[in-house]
Amino acid sequence: MKNSNRSPYTLLSGLLFCFFYTWSSAFSLISLWLSQKIGLRGADTGLLFSAIALTALCAQPLYGFIQDKLGLRKNLLWAIGFLLLFSGPFFIFIFAPLLQANILAGAVAGGLYVGATFFAGIGALESYTERVSRILGFEFGKARMWGSLGWAAATFFSGMLFNINPNLNFWMGSCSALIFLLLLWGLREVKTDALSQLEYGKPGNLHLSDAIDLFRLPRFWALIVFVTGVSVYNVYDQQFPVYFASLFPDVRNGNEMYGFLNSFQVFLEAGGMFLAPFVVNKIGAKNGLLLSGLIMALRVFGSGLAADAVTISCMKLLHAVELPILLIAMFKYITTRFDPRLSATLYLVGFQFITQVCASVFSPLAGKGYDVIGFADTYMILGTLVLSLTLISAFLLTGDKSRTPCSMDFKKGENV
């Protein structure tokens, strides 16, 4: 990386670190908080996650098109930063009382805030970072690695802080958000030269019709099929801490051990983010996506078959291999198969949006399954869904050798 590019890389890495630190502080133990402190059952927790997913799926297309239209301007990131700063007061003084007074009102309020702040916000930040990385010539994965480290740093302490007072985690998130805003203030907007404008297009020339035209492309729908399968990882992770803690004689010990496990997993994930670009560049974007789907199926099936804390911990750690490959392959796929000016829209709609649509459908069903047939059998059903759609995607996704100059897709009225 050239010296002139170090400042944007460093500041963007710091932004990702702080975003994930705030997200992890507020959300990594949310299912334990809802179960042990608020007293929600699995079905009620599933309703909340469904509300979060519904809000996110409304916000993500909007965030995606706005960020594509803004190009490298930071207006949307500023809005997200102030939402992050509000996380501590929201969870403590608004969300918890609402849930105790009325589950539906709490689910709506939590869904609006969490969906718009974290689940939609991360897509905007990641797509902004990926666009800068393409222009300045550094690997997105090496910046995204710091996001994983931020999550790991927060989860390392979250289990212990949870047992002392869960509110400490929420306040730590707001402190991290303040640093996010300071780093964002120091990040100067990247200036693009004529060559970059020629290669990536002028974002000001984008129109809403360009984004809508994506739905006319069969290759876009092929991507949707794949994402529907891998979206299960979101549903799988939602109430996993409850199942994990239940495998210990003392649930408080289970809470702490989950915090340590999640922290170790995300530290490994950070290393995976550093190495994943080499793997994906070697095997290609399509094969990278398929590999991540197969690893995910193995992880979910293995969790259903696991009978003790050690085995299920090993299954959980596979996330550190799966997610880096998935994210890197996803960005490389959408920027080589579609108009790169629409990378934020494609990532937030084709990946994040569809993930939340599926989560809004699967979360209540999975929550009901946990209550009725148990975690293990529900995991087996989810694993079957992941494996089936990954195998179908092997025939639907576009291979590396068949890619075309995708920046001309809409001009030519491509119909492949």
Secondary structure, 3 states (H helix, E strand, C coil): CCHHHHHHHHHHHHHHHHHHHHHHHHHCCHHHHHHHHHCCCHHHHHHHHHHHHHHHHHHHHHHHHHHHHHCCCCHHHHHHHHHHHCHHHHHHHHHHHHHHHCHHHHHHHHHHHHHHHHHCHHHHHHHHHHHHHHHHCCCHHHHHHHHHHHHHHHHHHHHHHHHHCCHHHHHHHHHHHHHHHHHHHHCCCCCCCHHHHHHHCCHHHCCHHHHHHHHHCHHHHHHHHHHHHHCHHHHHHHCHHHHHHHCCCCHHHHHHHHHHHHHHHHHHHHHHHHHHHHHHHHHCHHHHHHHHHHHHHHHHHHHHHCCCHHHHHHHHHCHHHHHHHHHHHHHHHHHHHCCHHHHHHHHHHHHHHHHHHHHHHHHHHHHHHHHHCCHHHHHHHHHHHHHHHHHHHHHHCCCHHHCCCHHHHHHHCCCC
